[in-house]
Amino acid sequence: MKRITIGNSDLTASEISLGCMRMADLSKEEANKVINTALENGIDFFDHADIYGGGKSEEVFADAIDMNATVREKMILQSKCGIRQGFFDFSKEHIISSVEGSLKRLKTDYLDTLLLHRPDTLFEPEEVAAAFTELEKSGKVRHFGVSNQNPGQIELLKKYVDQELIANQLQFSIMHTGMIDTGFNVNMTIDPSLDRDGGILEYSRLHNMTIQAWSPFQYGFFEGVFLDNDKFPELNKTIDKIAAYKGVTNSAIAVAWIQRHPASFQTVVGTMNPGRIADIAKASDVTLSREEWYEIYSAAGNQLP
């Protein structure tokens, strides 16, 4: 498993991360198998959020591995906060209480990384700065970042916080390519030319901010998976052909396509199937050629200008 440095930090991690949103539905034994399969295949970065399973996902995770200091040092734990029932909340009080709740459920003294989940338009950046400083000084959070934010929102936050923002978690997959489409269609009047995110890809590369790609197998906004889906025959035909040539599964190719980009994405995969985790991990050993990458992009229905 290739390792990457997360943003401008000293934190190195697997280039593939396991997203734990669905872990609440597993038994202790099932969760233990999932986590250990990830570790055995070089995946040591685990992505959580306070809302996943209403907090149960974090509880199941810690119970499954009988969390202790020895186990803790083998992994990198990230959690997210800010989404509440019907609203977003970046208040100092909520950020701190959310972290304390995650630490209790995960049975650990610290988070390696905390991300602000979805933008709260009512947030006061001074409050976030105060929360980050308190959490850092107490040792409860070592690194900070954001999720689903554009460059302007990040710059506003950076004006007030003292900590480096090392990551931004954004939806990205073969079937969700807005952040690269606009770069291909500069100064054109077609839909793919619309800049919907403020140039977040280029911004992230300029500022060495790691993009964590979530929903790597989804199309639309949780509409479903595109792999083995009859709605996308040309795409699946192309992916399957390349997968057979490389000797890996179609899931591995879908992740390898993301990892091929020089922006050094960290892909967050959410499967709770140990076999799929092992298959996906092989993506780290696959390097798509430029021709293969563009062939897949075109097969997804994208037209180059």
C-alpha positions as CSV (number, residue, x, y, z in Angstrom):
1,M,0.0,0.0,0.0
2,K,1.4,3.3,-1.1
3,R,1.6,6.0,1.6
4,I,1.1,9.7,1.2
5,T,1.7,12.7,3.4
6,I,-1.6,14.4,4.4
7,G,-1.4,18.1,3.4
8,N,1.4,20.2,4.9
9,S,1.8,17.9,8.0
10,D,4.0,15.2,9.3
11,L,1.1,12.7,9.1
12,T,1.7,9.9,6.6
13,A,-1.1,7.4,5.9
14,S,-2.3,4.8,3.4
15,E,-3.5,6.4,0.2
16,I,-6.8,4.4,0.6
17,S,-8.9,5.1,3.7
18,L,-11.7,3.0,5.1
19,G,-14.9,5.0,5.7
20,C,-16.8,3.7,8.7
21,M,-20.2,5.1,8.0
22,R,-21.9,1.7,7.7
23,M,-20.1,0.0,10.6
24,A,-23.0,0.6,13.0
25,D,-24.8,-2.3,11.2
26,L,-22.1,-4.9,12.0
27,S,-21.7,-7.2,14.9
28,K,-18.5,-7.1,16.9
29,E,-17.1,-10.1,15.0
30,E,-18.0,-8.7,11.6
31,A,-16.5,-5.3,12.4
32,N,-13.3,-6.9,13.8
33,K,-12.9,-8.8,10.5
34,V,-13.4,-5.6,8.5
35,I,-10.9,-3.6,10.5
36,N,-8.2,-6.3,10.5
37,T,-8.6,-7.0,6.8
38,A,-8.0,-3.3,6.2
39,L,-4.9,-3.3,8.4
40,E,-3.6,-6.5,6.8
41,N,-3.8,-4.9,3.4
42,G,-2.0,-1.7,4.5
43,I,-5.0,0.5,5.1
44,D,-4.4,2.3,8.4
45,F,-6.5,5.4,8.0
46,F,-10.1,5.1,9.3
47,D,-12.6,7.9,8.6
48,H,-15.5,8.5,11.1
49,A,-18.1,11.1,11.8
50,D,-20.1,11.8,14.9
51,I,-23.3,11.3,12.9
52,Y,-22.5,7.9,11.5
53,G,-25.0,5.6,13.0
54,G,-25.9,8.3,15.5
55,G,-22.5,7.6,17.0
56,K,-22.8,3.9,17.0
57,S,-20.3,3.4,14.2
58,E,-17.6,4.8,16.4
59,E,-18.7,2.6,19.3
60,V,-18.8,-0.6,17.2
61,F,-15.3,0.2,15.8
62,A,-13.7,0.6,19.3
63,D,-15.5,-2.4,20.7
64,A,-14.6,-4.6,17.7
65,I,-10.9,-4.2,18.2
66,D,-10.9,-3.9,22.1
67,M,-9.3,-0.5,21.7
68,N,-6.2,0.0,23.7
69,A,-2.9,1.9,23.5
70,T,-1.1,-0.8,21.5
71,V,-3.9,-1.1,18.9
72,R,-4.4,2.7,18.7
73,E,-0.8,3.3,17.6
74,K,-1.3,1.0,14.6
75,M,-4.0,3.3,13.1
76,I,-4.9,6.8,12.1
77,L,-8.3,8.0,13.3
78,Q,-10.2,10.8,11.7
79,S,-13.7,12.1,12.7
80,K,-15.9,14.9,11.5
81,C,-18.5,17.2,13.2
82,G,-20.9,19.9,12.3
83,I,-24.0,18.1,11.0
84,R,-26.9,18.0,13.4
85,Q,-30.6,17.0,13.1
86,G,-31.9,19.5,10.6
87,F,-29.1,22.0,10.7
88,F,-25.3,22.6,10.7
89,D,-23.4,23.8,13.7
90,F,-19.8,25.1,13.8
91,S,-20.1,26.7,17.2
92,K,-17.3,26.3,19.6
93,E,-19.5,24.5,22.1
94,H,-20.7,21.9,19.6
95,I,-17.2,21.3,18.0
96,I,-15.7,20.6,21.4
97,S,-18.6,18.5,22.7
98,S,-18.6,16.5,19.4
99,V,-14.9,15.7,19.7
100,E,-15.3,14.7,23.4
101,G,-18.2,12.4,22.3
102,S,-16.1,10.8,19.6
103,L,-13.1,10.3,21.9
104,K,-15.4,8.5,24.4
105,R,-17.0,6.3,21.8
106,L,-13.7,5.5,20.1
107,K,-12.0,4.9,23.5
108,T,-9.0,7.0,22.7
109,D,-7.4,10.1,24.1
110,Y,-6.9,11.9,20.7
111,L,-8.0,12.2,17.1
112,D,-5.3,12.3,14.5
113,T,-7.6,14.5,12.3
114,L,-10.8,16.5,12.8
115,L,-12.8,17.7,9.8
116,L,-15.6,20.2,9.8
117,H,-18.3,18.2,8.0
118,R,-20.6,20.4,5.8
119,P,-20.3,24.2,5.7
120,D,-22.3,26.1,8.3
121,T,-23.2,29.5,6.7
122,L,-23.9,30.9,10.2
123,F,-20.5,30.0,11.6
124,E,-18.3,32.5,13.3
125,P,-14.7,31.9,12.3
126,E,-13.5,33.2,15.7
127,E,-15.5,30.5,17.4
128,V,-14.0,27.8,15.3
129,A,-10.5,29.2,15.9
130,A,-11.1,29.1,19.6
131,A,-12.3,25.5,19.5
132,F,-9.4,24.4,17.4
133,T,-6.9,26.0,19.7
134,E,-8.4,24.5,22.8
135,L,-8.6,21.0,21.2
136,E,-5.0,21.2,20.0
137,K,-3.6,22.5,23.3
138,S,-5.4,19.8,25.2
139,G,-3.9,17.1,22.9
140,K,-7.4,15.9,21.9
141,V,-6.9,16.7,18.2
142,R,-3.6,16.7,16.4
143,H,-4.6,17.9,12.9
144,F,-7.5,19.8,11.3
145,G,-9.3,20.0,8.0
146,V,-12.6,20.6,6.3
147,S,-15.1,18.7,4.2
148,N,-17.2,19.8,1.2
149,Q,-15.8,23.3,1.2
150,N,-14.7,25.6,-1.6
151,P,-11.6,27.8,-1.7
152,G,-13.4,31.0,-0.5
153,Q,-14.8,29.2,2.6
154,I,-11.4,27.7,3.3
155,E,-9.6,31.0,3.0
156,L,-12.1,32.7,5.3
157,L,-11.4,30.0,7.9
158,K,-7.6,30.2,7.4
159,K,-7.7,33.9,8.2
160,Y,-8.7,33.1,11.8
161,V,-7.3,29.6,12.7
162,D,-3.7,29.1,13.6
163,Q,-3.7,25.5,12.6
164,E,-2.8,24.1,9.1
165,L,-5.9,22.8,7.3
166,I,-4.5,19.6,5.8
167,A,-7.4,18.0,4.1
168,N,-10.8,18.6,2.3
169,Q,-13.1,15.7,1.9
170,L,-15.0,16.0,-1.4
171,Q,-17.2,13.7,-3.5
172,F,-15.2,12.4,-6.5
173,S,-15.5,9.4,-8.8
174,I,-15.5,8.4,-12.4
175,M,-19.1,9.4,-12.5
176,H,-18.7,12.6,-10.4
177,T,-16.0,14.6,-12.1
178,G,-17.1,18.2,-11.9
179,M,-13.8,19.4,-10.4
180,I,-11.9,18.2,-13.4
181,D,-14.5,18.8,-16.1
182,T,-14.3,22.5,-15.8
183,G,-10.5,22.4,-16.4
184,F,-11.0,20.7,-19.7
185,N,-13.6,23.2,-20.9
186,V,-12.1,26.6,-20.2
187,N,-13.8,29.5,-21.9
188,M,-16.6,27.4,-23.3
189,T,-20.3,27.8,-23.1
190,I,-21.3,24.2,-22.4
191,D,-22.4,22.7,-19.1
192,P,-19.1,21.0,-18.2
193,S,-17.4,24.4,-18.3
194,L,-19.4,25.7,-15.3
195,D,-17.1,26.1,-12.3
196,R,-19.3,24.8,-9.4
197,D,-16.6,24.6,-6.8
198,G,-14.3,27.7,-7.2
199,G,-11.5,25.7,-8.7
200,I,-11.1,23.5,-5.7
201,L,-8.8,21.0,-7.5
202,E,-6.2,23.6,-8.5
203,Y,-6.6,25.4,-5.1
204,S,-5.8,22.1,-3.3
205,R,-2.8,21.4,-5.4
206,L,-1.5,25.0,-5.0
207,H,-1.9,24.8,-1.2
208,N,-0.8,21.2,-0.8
209,M,-4.2,20.3,0.7
210,T,-5.1,16.6,0.4
211,I,-8.4,15.9,-1.2
212,Q,-10.1,12.9,0.3
213,A,-12.4,11.4,-2.3
214,W,-15.7,10.1,-0.9
215,S,-18.2,7.9,-2.7
216,P,-15.7,6.6,-5.3
217,F,-18.2,4.1,-6.7
218,Q,-21.3,6.3,-6.6
219,Y,-23.0,8.3,-9.3
220,G,-25.2,11.3,-8.6
221,F,-25.9,12.1,-4.9
222,F,-26.2,8.6,-3.5
223,E,-28.3,7.4,-6.5
224,G,-26.4,4.2,-6.6
225,V,-23.2,2.5,-7.8
226,F,-22.0,2.6,-11.4
227,L,-20.0,-0.6,-11.4
228,D,-21.9,-3.6,-12.8
229,N,-24.8,-1.2,-13.5
230,D,-26.7,-1.7,-16.8
231,K,-27.2,2.1,-17.0
232,F,-23.5,2.4,-17.9
233,P,-22.7,-0.3,-20.4
234,E,-19.8,1.4,-22.1
235,L,-18.1,2.5,-18.9
236,N,-18.3,-1.0,-17.4
237,K,-17.1,-2.6,-20.6
238,T,-14.0,-0.4,-20.5
239,I,-13.4,-0.8,-16.8
240,D,-13.8,-4.6,-17.0
241,K,-11.4,-4.8,-20.0
242,I,-8.7,-2.9,-18.2
243,A,-9.3,-4.8,-14.9
244,A,-8.8,-8.1,-16.8
245,Y,-5.6,-6.8,-18.3
246,K,-4.3,-5.6,-14.9
247,G,-5.5,-8.7,-13.1
248,V,-7.6,-6.9,-10.6
249,T,-11.3,-6.2,-9.9
250,N,-13.4,-3.4,-11.4
251,S,-13.5,-1.8,-7.9
252,A,-9.7,-1.6,-7.9
253,I,-9.7,0.1,-11.3
254,A,-12.3,2.6,-10.1
255,V,-10.0,3.5,-7.2
256,A,-6.8,3.4,-9.3
257,W,-8.4,5.9,-11.7
258,I,-8.7,8.4,-8.8
259,Q,-5.3,7.6,-7.5
260,R,-3.7,8.1,-10.9
261,H,-4.4,11.9,-10.7
262,P,-1.2,13.8,-9.6
263,A,-3.2,15.7,-7.0
264,S,-2.5,12.8,-4.7
265,F,-6.0,12.0,-3.7
266,Q,-6.8,9.8,-0.7
267,T,-9.7,7.7,-1.6
268,V,-12.3,6.8,1.1
269,V,-14.0,3.5,0.5
270,G,-17.0,2.6,2.6
271,T,-17.5,-1.1,1.9
272,M,-17.9,-3.4,4.9
273,N,-17.1,-6.5,2.9
274,P,-13.7,-7.9,3.8
275,G,-13.2,-9.5,0.4
276,R,-13.9,-6.2,-1.4
277,I,-11.5,-4.4,0.9
278,A,-8.8,-6.8,0.0
279,D,-9.6,-6.4,-3.7
280,I,-9.8,-2.6,-3.5
281,A,-6.4,-2.4,-1.7
282,K,-4.8,-3.8,-4.8
283,A,-5.5,-0.5,-6.5
284,S,-2.4,0.8,-4.8
285,D,-0.3,-1.5,-7.0
286,V,-2.0,-0.5,-10.2
287,T,-0.8,2.5,-12.3
288,L,-3.1,3.4,-15.2
289,S,-1.4,4.8,-18.3
290,R,-2.5,8.2,-19.5
291,E,-4.3,6.5,-22.4
292,E,-6.2,4.2,-20.0
293,W,-7.2,7.0,-17.7
294,Y,-8.6,9.1,-20.6
295,E,-10.3,6.0,-22.1
296,I,-12.2,5.5,-18.8
297,Y,-13.1,9.2,-18.6
298,S,-14.5,9.2,-22.1
299,A,-16.4,5.9,-21.5
300,A,-18.2,7.6,-18.6
301,G,-19.8,9.9,-21.2
302,N,-17.4,12.8,-21.1
303,Q,-16.4,14.5,-24.3
304,L,-13.0,16.2,-24.6
305,P,-13.1,19.6,-26.4
